[in-house]
Amino acid sequence: MIVIIDTNIIFSTLLNSNSAVGNLLFNSDRCFEFYSCSYMRFEIDKHWEKIKKISKLSDEQLQISKQQVFSKLKFIDEAIIPESVWLKSEKTVRNIDPDDIAFVALTTFLKGTLWTGDKVLYKGLTESKFRKVINTQELLEKRERKSKKK
């Protein structure tokens, strides 16, 4: 299953890699393929000092953590997403959070599922009939079901 990860999932993992979010990211290779937008790297760098302050990790420790997290992802350059997908995605997120357009566009383009911890985004997308969105609890349950089948 193709899973697109938005920035708040990466924030959560950087802040606590032992959380359910971290567990999913680091221990789901058999069930999920994780992707994200190149834009997400920019967002992490933009909020680096805030992440460092909250995590109480040194710059070096946080860099190592970031490398470990990023090693679990395949990054896709948003430039390859067709304009028609961008326009459809823009309509979808316009009244929710326009900052998330790249994640919705990538999800549509890859025919994947968007994993988000952003409750406003999750609720807005599900209410707008965007069915390819999942939260952490649902993804944990999906992994559990997939593991039992193997």
N, C-alpha and C positions, 0 to 999 in steps of 0.2 A: 504494500500500500504506500502510495506517495503522500507524504505529509509535508506541508509547507509550514514553516515556523516563523511566527512574527517576533518582533523585537522584545516584547515583554516576557516571552518564554526564555529568551537568552538572558535577559536581566535576571530573572528568577534563578536560572541555573548558575550564573556567575556569583550571585549572592549566597546561594546554598546548593551546592552540587549534590548534597545528600537528601534533598527533598524529593517528593514524588516526581516533580518536573525533571530534576536531574537524573533520577532513576530511569525514567522513560527515555530520556535522550541517550544515556550511556548504556542502557541494557535492552535495547529493542531492535538490534541489528537484524534479527531473524524475521521480524514482523513489519518493520517500517523502513522506508527510505526517506531521509530528512533533507529538505531543500529550504533555501531561503534566497532572498533578493540580495544583490550586491549592496543595495541601499541600506540594508540592515547593519552592515559593517560601519557605515558612516554614522548611523544613529548610536551605535555603541561608543564609537570614538567621541561623538558629540557629548555624551553623558558620562564619559570616563571618570572625571573627578567625582561626580556624584556617586557612581558605582563604587569607586575606591573608598570614599568616605563611609558609605553604608556598610560595605563588606568588611571594613577594617583590615583589609589585606594590603600588603605593600604593592607598589607598582609592579615589581618583578613577579610576585605571587599571582597577581591578577592577570598579568600578561600570560603566564603559564596556563592559568585556568582558561583564559580566552582561547589560547591555542588548542587546548584539549576539547573545548566546546566546539570550536570551528572545525576541528578535524572530523566531527560527526555529521557535518553538513556538506551538501553540494550547493555551491553558490551559482545562481543564474543571473546573467546580465540582463537587466530589464529591457535593454535595447532590442532584444530578439523577440519580444512580445509584440504581436501585431496591433496596429492602431485600433482595429475594431474591438479587440479584447480590452484595451485601455478605456475606450469610450463606454463600453458596457459596464466595466468595473467602476468607472467614475460615477455612473448613474446609481450603482448599487451602494456606494459608500458616501455619496454626496451629503446625506443628512445624518450620517453616523459619525465618521471620522475620515475626512479626506486624506489624512496622513497615511492611512492604511491601504490606499488604492493599489500600490505596488504588490502587496501581499495577496490581495483579492485577484488582481490581474494574473499573477504567477500561478495561483491556485487554479484559475480557469484555464490558463494556457497549458499547464501540465496535467490537467484533469485529475488533480489531487484533492486533498482535504486540508483546510487551513486550521492549524492548531493555535489557539489563542487563550491567554489567561485574562484578556481584557473583557470584563463582563459587559461593558457597554457595547463593544464591537460584536461580541457573541450574540447578545440579545438583538441588536439591530439587524445583524445579518440573518438570523433565524426568522425574525419578524418580516424581513423583506423577501422571504422565500429563497434565500441563498442557502441551499441544503448542504453545501460542502464545507461546513465549519464544525469544529469539535473542541470541547474543553478538556482539561487534564483528566478529570474523573472518567469521562467517556472514553478517552484514549487508553487509560489504564484498563478499563473493562474490556475494550476491544483487544488489547494485547493479551489479557487473561484468556479470552475466548479463543484467540488464535493459538496460544500456547497449548491449550487443552486438546486442540485438534491434531497437533503434531505428535 
